[in-house]
Amino acid sequence: MGLRRQKIIAAIKREISSIVHDELKDSRLGFVTIIRVDLTADLRNTWVYFSVLGSEAEQKSTQVALENAKPFIRRLIGQRIKLRFTPEINFKLDQTPEHSIKIQKELDKIKEEDESHKSRGLTG
């Protein structure tokens, strides 16, 4: 990936994060984190991966709010980042953080059970 494209991706990520946190006033937005941005080689389409801290319902309502705000976000991106074409924005929920938390809880539970067995003199 070229340096120019990397800079554009970083700028898009920074601007979208700023817009979502500071400028969108939608009650459906949960605690959103922009995880990463992918950009096609022709700079025409971008995929914005985000996570939401909360329930599945909060995640869905945040997805809807972001989808509804796409024209507004795209317009601001076009004003702030000087490109020949402002890329189309596609939002995608990234559940990796939630998945990692679930795995960590399971590992902690196994470790706790293992320590409990050892303290009672049991071996597995």
PLY file of the C-alpha trace (Angstrom):
ply
format ascii 1.0
element vertex 124
property float x
property float y
property float z
element edge 123
property int vertex1
property int vertex2
end_header
0.00 0.00 0.00
1.37 3.40 -0.98
2.21 6.16 1.44
-0.42 8.48 -0.06
-3.15 5.90 0.41
-2.04 5.27 4.02
-2.22 9.01 4.72
-5.70 9.22 3.20
-6.87 6.26 5.29
-5.46 7.84 8.47
-7.12 11.16 7.64
-10.48 9.52 6.93
-10.32 7.55 10.18
-9.41 10.66 12.18
-12.16 12.77 10.59
-14.88 10.13 10.91
-13.97 9.57 14.57
-14.16 13.30 15.19
-17.48 13.67 13.35
-19.09 10.70 15.13
-17.95 11.79 18.59
-18.29 15.56 18.31
-20.81 16.43 15.62
-23.46 13.73 15.37
-26.31 14.39 17.76
-28.27 11.16 17.43
-29.62 9.51 20.56
-29.30 6.09 18.89
-25.51 6.34 18.86
-23.89 4.23 21.53
-20.31 4.37 22.71
-18.71 4.05 19.25
-15.07 3.36 18.48
-13.76 3.51 14.93
-11.54 0.43 14.71
-10.11 0.71 11.22
-10.73 2.04 7.73
-10.15 0.19 4.45
-9.99 2.07 1.16
-10.17 0.64 -2.35
-7.18 1.19 -4.63
-9.15 3.64 -6.77
-10.07 5.65 -3.62
-13.78 5.48 -4.47
-15.06 3.25 -1.64
-14.18 3.02 2.00
-15.24 0.55 4.67
-15.32 1.91 8.19
-15.16 -0.78 10.87
-16.56 0.25 14.22
-17.39 -1.30 17.55
-20.04 -0.38 20.08
-19.83 -1.02 23.77
-23.25 -2.34 24.73
-25.97 -4.80 23.93
-26.87 -6.19 20.54
-29.82 -3.77 20.38
-27.48 -0.81 21.02
-25.16 -2.08 18.32
-28.02 -2.31 15.81
-29.38 1.14 16.67
-25.88 2.60 16.30
-25.53 0.91 12.89
-28.84 2.48 11.80
-27.79 5.92 13.09
-24.47 5.71 11.22
-26.20 4.57 8.03
-28.59 7.53 8.27
-25.68 9.93 8.84
-23.64 8.70 5.85
-24.52 11.63 3.53
-23.66 14.16 6.26
-20.39 12.39 7.12
-19.43 12.06 3.46
-20.10 15.75 2.83
-17.87 16.75 5.76
-15.13 14.35 4.62
-15.29 15.95 1.17
-14.89 19.42 2.69
-12.04 18.47 5.02
-9.96 16.11 2.89
-9.13 17.39 -0.55
-9.56 14.50 -2.98
-10.76 14.39 -6.57
-13.62 12.11 -5.48
-15.04 11.73 -1.99
-15.25 8.00 -1.34
-18.53 6.24 -0.67
-18.71 5.26 2.99
-19.76 1.79 4.13
-20.07 1.07 7.85
-19.41 -2.41 9.16
-19.81 -3.54 12.77
-16.61 -5.12 14.07
-17.40 -7.48 16.93
-13.76 -8.42 17.57
-13.51 -6.47 20.87
-16.67 -8.10 22.27
-15.46 -11.52 21.10
-12.10 -10.94 22.82
-13.85 -10.00 26.07
-15.94 -13.20 25.96
-12.87 -15.33 25.35
-11.01 -13.63 28.22
-13.95 -14.28 30.58
-13.96 -17.97 29.61
-10.20 -18.21 30.15
-10.53 -16.52 33.55
-13.29 -18.97 34.48
-11.15 -21.96 33.48
-8.17 -20.59 35.40
-10.35 -20.03 38.48
-11.70 -23.59 38.29
-8.17 -24.95 37.84
-6.92 -23.04 40.88
-9.92 -24.26 42.87
-9.09 -27.88 42.00
-5.42 -27.41 42.92
-6.28 -25.83 46.27
-8.42 -28.86 47.11
-5.63 -31.22 46.15
-7.34 -32.38 42.96
-5.43 -32.68 39.74
-6.89 -32.78 36.31
0 1
1 2
2 3
3 4
4 5
5 6
6 7
7 8
8 9
9 10
10 11
11 12
12 13
13 14
14 15
15 16
16 17
17 18
18 19
19 20
20 21
21 22
22 23
23 24
24 25
25 26
26 27
27 28
28 29
29 30
30 31
31 32
32 33
33 34
34 35
35 36
36 37
37 38
38 39
39 40
40 41
41 42
42 43
43 44
44 45
45 46
46 47
47 48
48 49
49 50
50 51
51 52
52 53
53 54
54 55
55 56
56 57
57 58
58 59
59 60
60 61
61 62
62 63
63 64
64 65
65 66
66 67
67 68
68 69
69 70
70 71
71 72
72 73
73 74
74 75
75 76
76 77
77 78
78 79
79 80
80 81
81 82
82 83
83 84
84 85
85 86
86 87
87 88
88 89
89 90
90 91
91 92
92 93
93 94
94 95
95 96
96 97
97 98
98 99
99 100
100 101
101 102
102 103
103 104
104 105
105 106
106 107
107 108
108 109
109 110
110 111
111 112
112 113
113 114
114 115
115 116
116 117
117 118
118 119
119 120
120 121
121 122
122 123
